[in-house]
Amino acid sequence: MLTHTKCASQRGFTLMEVMAALAILSIALVILIKSQTESLSNVASISNYERAVFYTENALHWTFLDLNHAESWEEFQSVTTEEEDGDYVIVTTVQQADMEGEGEIQAVMLKIIAATTWKDGRHEGNFELETWYLWGQEL
């Protein structure tokens, strides 16, 4: 009958080696979980920003439609509208801009600013678009 004796090279892992391996594994898992959490947070922030861009562009679109169907630009002179949609506040401002020069066209330049603000965690985000609208008619 053969008996096996364990040599020093055939022993298993020591408790210290196992604990060191577990410590390294746990550090790696903590780093991985932290990066995943930050990634999800960034996705939520980007989603909020994308939604704000949509609201701002939509506000400009509806302002242009209103201007296109209006009988006179004076009804839009220094108009500010404010809407709320959940955490988002959309403010649209129409102002008359100064124009120099005269010609055969009576025109008024309107400056349109649409801005959206929202709460993004502890921070407040905002997005703003500015454009111009030429209101004119031939004499």
Backbone torsions as a table, in degrees:
resi	resn	phi	psi	omega
1	MET	NA	137.1	-178.4
2	LEU	-95.5	138.3	174.9
3	THR	-114.9	139.2	-179.7
4	HIS	-102.6	129.6	173.8
5	THR	-112.1	139.6	-178.9
6	LYS	-82.5	126.2	173.5
7	CYS	-86.0	166.4	179.2
8	ALA	-61.9	-31.3	-178.1
9	SER	-78.2	-14.6	-177.9
10	GLN	-99.3	2.6	-179.8
11	ARG	-71.5	160.7	177.5
12	GLY	-79.7	-166.8	179.2
13	PHE	-74.5	146.9	176.2
14	THR	-82.9	163.7	179.5
15	LEU	-60.6	-38.1	179.6
16	MET	-64.8	-40.0	178.5
17	GLU	-65.4	-41.7	178.9
18	VAL	-65.0	-43.2	-179.8
19	MET	-66.4	-37.9	177.2
20	ALA	-64.5	-42.5	178.5
21	ALA	-63.4	-42.1	178.2
22	LEU	-65.5	-37.4	178.2
23	ALA	-64.5	-43.8	178.6
24	ILE	-64.1	-42.7	178.6
25	LEU	-62.6	-43.5	-178.9
26	SER	-66.8	-38.0	176.4
27	ILE	-63.1	-43.3	179.0
28	ALA	-62.9	-41.1	178.8
29	LEU	-66.4	-39.4	177.7
30	VAL	-62.8	-43.4	178.3
31	ILE	-63.3	-42.4	179.5
32	LEU	-63.9	-44.9	-179.8
33	ILE	-65.8	-39.9	178.6
34	LYS	-63.1	-42.5	179.9
35	SER	-67.0	-36.1	177.1
36	GLN	-66.1	-40.8	178.6
37	THR	-64.2	-44.3	177.2
38	GLU	-63.1	-38.0	178.8
39	SER	-63.2	-44.8	178.3
40	LEU	-64.3	-38.4	177.7
41	SER	-63.9	-42.1	177.9
42	ASN	-64.7	-38.8	177.7
43	VAL	-63.0	-41.7	178.5
44	ALA	-64.4	-41.5	178.7
45	SER	-64.2	-42.5	178.7
46	ILE	-65.4	-39.0	177.6
47	SER	-63.0	-42.8	176.8
48	ASN	-62.4	-42.8	179.5
49	TYR	-64.1	-43.3	179.4
50	GLU	-62.1	-40.1	178.2
51	ARG	-65.4	-39.8	178.1
52	ALA	-63.7	-41.0	177.1
53	VAL	-60.8	-43.3	178.3
54	PHE	-60.0	-48.2	-179.9
55	TYR	-61.4	-40.9	-178.3
56	THR	-67.5	-46.1	177.7
57	GLU	-63.3	-38.0	178.6
58	ASN	-64.4	-40.8	178.2
59	ALA	-62.8	-41.8	176.7
60	LEU	-63.3	-42.6	-180.0
61	HIS	-58.5	-49.5	-178.4
62	TRP	-68.0	-32.8	176.5
63	THR	-66.1	-42.3	176.6
64	PHE	-62.0	-42.2	178.4
65	LEU	-62.1	-42.9	178.3
66	ASP	-62.8	-41.9	178.6
67	LEU	-65.2	-38.7	-179.8
68	ASN	-65.7	-29.2	-177.6
69	HIS	-100.2	-0.3	-178.5
70	ALA	-79.0	150.1	178.9
71	GLU	-82.7	-28.6	-177.5
72	SER	-145.9	145.0	179.3
73	TRP	-73.5	-20.2	-176.8
74	GLU	-60.1	-29.2	179.1
75	GLU	-68.4	-13.3	177.7
76	PHE	-105.6	1.9	-176.2
77	GLN	-65.6	120.9	179.5
78	SER	53.4	47.3	179.2
79	VAL	-97.0	134.0	173.7
80	THR	-127.5	127.0	176.5
81	THR	-117.4	146.3	179.7
82	GLU	-132.2	129.1	178.3
83	GLU	-125.5	152.8	174.8
84	GLU	-124.6	139.3	175.1
85	ASP	-138.5	91.6	-177.0
86	GLY	67.4	-121.1	-179.4
87	ASP	-85.0	-2.7	-174.5
88	TYR	-100.6	135.7	175.0
89	VAL	-119.2	121.4	-177.4
90	ILE	-111.1	121.6	-179.7
91	VAL	-118.5	126.7	178.3
92	THR	-120.2	129.4	-178.4
93	THR	-124.0	133.1	174.9
94	VAL	-117.7	124.1	-179.5
95	GLN	-130.5	149.2	174.5
96	GLN	-80.3	133.0	178.4
97	ALA	-103.6	149.6	179.1
98	ASP	-75.2	136.3	176.1
99	MET	-124.9	137.7	177.5
100	GLU	-105.4	153.5	177.6
101	GLY	98.1	154.9	178.4
102	GLU	-130.6	153.6	179.9
103	GLY	-160.0	-162.8	-179.8
104	GLU	-81.9	-3.9	-178.4
105	ILE	-112.5	125.6	172.5
106	GLN	-84.9	117.3	-176.9
107	ALA	-139.2	152.0	175.3
108	VAL	-126.7	131.0	178.1
109	MET	-95.4	126.2	178.5
110	LEU	-111.4	133.0	176.7
111	LYS	-99.2	125.7	-178.3
112	ILE	-116.1	125.3	178.2
113	ILE	-122.0	125.3	175.3
114	ALA	-118.9	128.3	-178.8
115	ALA	-133.9	140.8	178.0
116	THR	-124.6	132.2	175.1
117	THR	-122.4	152.1	180.0
118	TRP	-156.9	160.0	175.2
119	LYS	-88.0	128.8	179.5
120	ASP	-126.6	82.6	-175.4
121	GLY	71.5	-124.4	178.5
122	ARG	-86.4	-9.3	-176.2
123	HIS	-104.4	161.4	172.8
124	GLU	-110.6	125.7	178.9
125	GLY	-97.6	155.6	173.7
126	ASN	-149.6	152.4	179.0
127	PHE	-141.7	134.6	-175.9
128	GLU	-135.6	138.2	173.6
129	LEU	-123.7	142.7	178.7
130	GLU	-130.6	136.4	178.4
131	THR	-147.7	175.5	-177.5
132	TRP	-125.5	148.5	179.6
133	TYR	-131.9	125.9	-179.8
134	LEU	-97.6	112.3	178.1
135	TRP	-99.8	116.1	-177.5
136	GLY	-154.7	164.6	175.5
137	GLN	-150.8	149.7	179.3
138	GLU	-79.0	145.9	178.6
139	LEU	-85.8	NA	NA
